[in-house]
Every structure is written in C-alpha cells, then in structure tokens.
Amino acid sequence: MNPLVEGALKGSLLILIAAGVNLALRRRSAATRHLVWAAAIAGALLVVPVSLVVPAWPVGLPQPLVRLADVVFEDRQSPAAGATGPAASLEIGKGCRATARGRRPRVAPRA
C-alpha cells in the first residue's frame, strides 16, 4: 500500500481514538482535553515519517483466526476462477492459503 494512504489511515485512526478519549474526558479541564488533541495531531503528523524510518513489524493472525479464515474462504468462488499468477491466490496467514483454482479441505473440528 502507498505510504501516504497508509499514513492517512493510521492518522485518522489516531484522531478517532483521541475523539473518543476526549468524549470520556468531557468533565475534565480544558487543558487536559487540549493535551489529548495536541498529542493526537502531533502523532498524526509524525505517522508517515516515522513509518518510513522504523522497520515494518508484520503481525500474523492467531491460529483460531487462521482456521476461521480457512472456513470462510473455502466456500467463496473467486471472480478470477481459473486464473494463474499472484492475483489468483490470497494469503490469509501463516500456513494458510485460499486459491482461485480449487477448494481447500474443511478444517477438522477440535476433539
């Protein structure tokens, strides 16, 4: 994803969190609420430069979510059925792959 788009999404999320915190702090002093807004705006401005300097930290899905993704994507038919190449498959998580060519076997329930 484009770093500017990713930064805009992260910055928007930060501003949204600050709005929620300010809503919770509505009975506090204006200085406290101002500090929250100032920190959120400063953080939103620093998201893109910091993300370009700091190395990426990939986070995998927990194992129960990987199994759930297997089940969800098993029944879906890809719009590019029969296609090959990188667009023909979707990486879900570690060791999990849903392909457009065929179905994966159902995940066996735990005993």
N, C-alpha and C positions, 0 to 999 in steps of 0.2 A: 504494500500500500504506500502511496505517496506520503512522505514525512509531514507535509503540510496538512494533509487531510487527517492523518493520524493525530497530529498535534492539536488540530481544531477539535476533534472528537474528545481527546483527553482533557483539553482545556475546558470544553463545555461541561464535561462531567464534573470537573473540579468546581466550576461556578455553580452547578446544580447542587452539589454537596454543600457548598457554602450557603446557598439559599436555604437549604434545609436546616443547617446549623443556626443560621440567623433567625429562622422561624422558631426554633427551640429556645433561643436566647432573647426573645422579644421583651421580656421583663427585666433584662439586664441593662447596664448602662450603654449609652450610645458609643462610648469609647471601645467597649468590648466588641460590639457588633461591627464597628468600623475596622477594628483589628482583623476580624474574620474576613471581611470583604477585601481589605488590603492584601492579606496573605493569599487569598484566592486569586486575585488579579495578578499579583506578582508570580504566583505559581503557574497560572495560565500563560503568562508571557514567557516563562522560562521552560515550558514543556518542550518545545521544538529544539532549542539549542542544547538542552541537557540530553535529550534523546539522541542527538547526533554524536555526542561525545561519549556517553555512557554505553557500554556494551549491552546488547539485547539479552533479555532474560526469558527464554522460552519456558512456558508453563504447560505441562501436559495435563490431560484430563485424568481425574481419578478413575480407577478401574471400574467402579459401578457405572459411571457416566459413559465409559467406552463401550461397555456391554449394552447400555441403553441406546447409544448411537448406532450400534450394530443392528439392533432390532428395528429401530426407526427407519434406517436407510435400507433395510433389506426389502421392504415392500414397495419402495419408490422406484419408478422407472425413470431413468434419466432422459432428458429431451434429446440428447445426442446418442441414442441407443445404437450400438454398433460402431461407434466412433473409437478411434485409437489415439494414442498420444497422451500428453499430460492433461488435456482437458477431459479425457474420458474417465478419470478417476478422481475421487475426493478423499484426501487424507483426513481422517477424523481424529485419530490419536495414536499413541504408540502401539504398534502392532495391530492396528485396525484400519481396514480399507474397504470402502464401498466402491464397486466398479460399475461402469455402464454396460459391460459385456454380459454380466451374469449375476446371479444372486449368491450371497454368502449363506452358508447353512445357519439355521437358527442357533442361538446361544442356549446351551443346555441349562436349565434352572439348577440352582444350588440344592444340594440334598440336606 
